[in-house]
Amino acid sequence: MTILITAATGRTSTYVIKALLSDKAIEPSQLRLLVRSQAAIERVKAKFPELQPSCFVIGDYLEASSLPPALEGVDLVFYNGPPFTPLETAMGIAMIEAAKNAGVKHFVFCSVLHPLLTKLLNHRSKLYVEEHLIESGLNYTILQPTSLMQNFDLQNVIKSSVIPAPYSSKTLQGFLDLEDLAVVARDVILNPTLHNRARYELVGENITLEEVAKTIGRVANLPALKCEEVPRAKVAESGAIPTKALSEYAKEGLDRMLYYYDRRGIPGNNNVARYFVPSKLCRSFVDQFP
C-alpha cells in the first residue's frame, strides 16, 4: 500500500508520519510525502532520516498539473489542509477530485470537531470539504479533532508561570493530544475498510484554562502559575495561539473562533478517542510531563 501524506512539514502530519514509521507494518518506502519545495524536503528528512528522496513529491493543491504525478500509484491519502485561508475549501475539493481521478482507494480527511458550527470560518470551510468528500464516491474516513494540547508552549508557561488566555479561562473546552490523534490516524490508515464512511469526533479531555493552570502548576510544582487574559486584538503577537503572519481573512477567522470559545467553548465526548487509545485512556495535560 502506498500512502500519501499531505502537508508533510506541518505539525499534525509530522506526528502522523512518526506514528506510521513506528509501526512494523509500514516500510518507509510505502510513504509518499507531499511538500511544496525542496527546502521542505530537507526539513522533513532531518526529522526522519530513514526516508529516501523517492518518498517525496513537490506539489500544490491549487496547481492542477502537480497533483496527478503526486497521486500516481497511491492507494490512500491522508489530507490535512491549511487553516484560516479563503482557499481552504477549494484546496480540499481539488485534492479530492485529483484523488478520485487517480483511482485512490481511500481518502482520510483531518477535519475539525463540529464543522457544522458555520459561524466559524475555519469550521465552515471544512464542512464543505466534508460534504464534497461524502458525495465524491470515494471510500473515506473523516477525523474531527478538537483543540490540540500542543497549542500550549509548556516551556514558556513554566518559565513565566503564566498561561496566556485568549478566551475566558472559565469556559469548558475540548482538547486532544497530537500523539493520540496520530494513533487514531495510523489505525484508520492501516485498516481503512474497517473505518470506511466513518466520521469520528475526537476529544481527549474537556477542561477549562483555569483547570489547565492548576494541573500544570501542581505537576510542575508551580503553585503561583496563573491564567492571564489576552485581549483578542493582541492574541497574534502574544504567543497565546501559534500563528504566523495573518491575512485579513485569517484575522477575521481567528477573532470569530476566539469569540465563540469565550462565550461557549467547544467541548465534546471522548468515548471515540478512548476506543482508539484504550491503554492510555487518552493523554491528559498531566501526561505532557515526563
DANOR-V464631 format. One record per pair of residues at least 24 apart in sequence whose ideal C-beta (glycine too) atoms are under 6 Angstrom apart, sorted by sequence separation. I is the first residue (numbers start at 1). J is the second residue. If there is no record, write none. Layout:
<<I J> <I J>>
This chain:
<<31 55> <109 133> <180 204> <8 33> <32 57> <34 59> <9 35> <149 175> <176 202> <232 258> <3 30> <8 35> <71 98> <77 104> <176 203> <177 204> <2 30> <3 31> <4 32> <5 33> <6 34> <71 99> <146 174> <147 175> <149 177> <150 178> <176 204> <174 203> <175 204> <2 32> <61 91> <74 104> <75 105> <76 106> <77 107> <78 108> <79 109> <80 110> <146 176> <148 178> <175 205> <9 40> <67 98> <71 102> <107 138> <111 142> <113 144> <145 176> <174 206> <61 94> <106 139> <107 140> <108 141> <109 142> <110 143> <111 144> <113 146> <9 43> <61 95> <172 206> <9 44> <8 44> <34 70> <89 125> <96 132> <100 136> <145 181> <172 208> <88 125> <92 129> <96 133> <84 122> <100 138> <170 208> <83 122> <89 128> <93 132> <89 129> <96 136> <169 209> <169 210> <165 209> <141 188> <163 213> <141 195> <139 196> <141 198> <142 199> <143 200> <144 201> <145 202> <146 203> <144 202> <169 227> <161 222> <206 267> <158 220> <165 227> <161 224> <161 225> <163 227> <164 228> <165 229> <166 230> <203 268> <162 228> <164 230> <204 270> <13 80> <201 268> <203 270> <219 286> <12 80> <166 235> <204 273> <4 74> <215 285> <219 289> <2 73> <201 272> <202 273> <2 74> <200 272> <2 75> <3 76> <4 77> <5 78> <6 79> <7 80> <212 285> <1 75> <6 80> <164 238> <166 240> <166 241> <164 240> <204 282> <205 284> <108 188> <106 192> <113 201> <187 276> <167 258> <166 258> <173 265> <174 266> <184 276> <172 265> <174 267> <180 273> <183 276> <167 261> <168 262> <171 265> <174 268> <183 277> <167 262> <172 267> <180 277> <180 282> <180 283> <177 283> <76 192> <146 268> <122 253> <121 253> <154 288> <120 256> <120 257> <120 260> <113 266> <113 268> <15 178> <19 182> <86 249> <25 190> <16 182> <20 186> <84 250> <15 182> <19 186> <16 185> <84 253>>
